[in-house]
Amino acid sequence: MTDTTEEINQLKREVAELSGLALATGVILTQLLQANLKRELNPWNSATKLMAEARTAIEGFPAETDGERDPAMKQRALEALKQYETQIRSVLPT
């Protein structure tokens, strides 16, 4: 039973580390995109195009690249895209 508990604890640490990595990556990318989009002549249209292309790319991932073919991964990626879009647009001039 100890091996199972240790394995579970190790997996929990790995998930926490990966979550931290994903958070940092998301924050950095969001800030970079915000800075770049602010320089565009029409930042809202540029943001719309960027998000549409990202959404199309995520939805187009074939089953072989879905990470064990788990639909939860693709669903979470689409949800994250909505979160990032909100964050990015929050600093764009109207």
N, C-alpha and C positions, 0 to 999 in steps of 0.2 A: 504494500500500500504506500510505503514511503516513496518508492520510485515514481509512482503515479502522481503523488502530491508534488514531488520535486519537478516532474515534467510539466505539470499544470502551472506551477509557479514560474518556471522558465518561459513557458509560452506566454504567460501574462506579462512578464518583463519585456519579451520581444514585441508583443502587441503595443505596449506602452511606448517603447522606443520607436517603433514604426509610426505610431500616431504622432509622436513629437516631431519626427522627421517630416511627415506629411504636413503638419501644421506650419513648421518653419518654411518649407518649400512653398506652400500656398501663400503665406504672408509675403515672402520675397517676390514671388511672381506677380501677385496682386499689385504690390507697390511699383514694380517695373512697368506693368501694363498701365497703371494709372498715370505714371510719368510720361510714358510714350503717347498715350491717347490724348493727354492734355495738349500735346503739341500739334495734333491734327487740326485741320481747318474745321472739320465737323466731327468732333469727338464722339457724339452720340451715334452717328451713323457708323463710324469706325468700330465702336464697341459692339453695335448690333451685328455687323459683318463678322467680327472676330468671334463672337459667341455663337453665331449661326454655324460658322465653319467648324468650331470646336464641337458643337453638338452633333453635326453631321459626322465628324470623325469618330466620336465616341459610339454613336449608333451604328456606324459601319464596321466596327470591329468584328471580324469573323469569330466563330465559336472557338477556333484553335487558339486564339489569343485572349480569350476571356478569363484566363486564370482559373483553370479547372472548370471552365464552362459554367461558372456560378453567375446567374443573372443578377444577384445582389451587387456584384462589383460594378456592372454597367449602370444599374439603377443609382448606386451611390455616386458614381462619377457624374451622372446627369444632375443629381441633387446638388453636388458640390459646384457644378458649373453655375447653377442658379445663385448659390451663395456668393461665389466670386463675382458674378455679374452685378449683384446688388452692391457689393463692396466697391467694385471698380466705378460704377456709375455714381456712387455717393460723393465722389470728389470732382466729377466732371462739371464744367460750366454748362448751364442750360441755355 
